């Protein structure tokens, strides 16, 4: 499962707004609700610092439910350009690891 820190659109019609702490706090309850609906889920992949920070308070509970929680850089082209591709390499490695963990039989 790929989860955004705030699972709804932020901003206006033509402009995306930055994520605010209050919005992350409001979005925090939804991943656990969603996990309850996905009994075959095995991996949660947090893409970016905001997603990592949003999942962090519930990470222990997710892991107690048998889920692997992975972190990776946000997959934006702007981010990849700024880091000369090193974040892209790290993100691809995280996706590979998620794929391997998801394919392991329980």
Secondary structure, 3 states (H helix, E strand, C coil): CEECCCCCCCEECCEECCCCHHHHHHHHHHHHHHHHCCCCCCEEEEECHHHHHHHHCCHHHHHHCCCEEEEECCCCHHHHHHCCCHHHHHHHHHHHHHHHHHHCCC
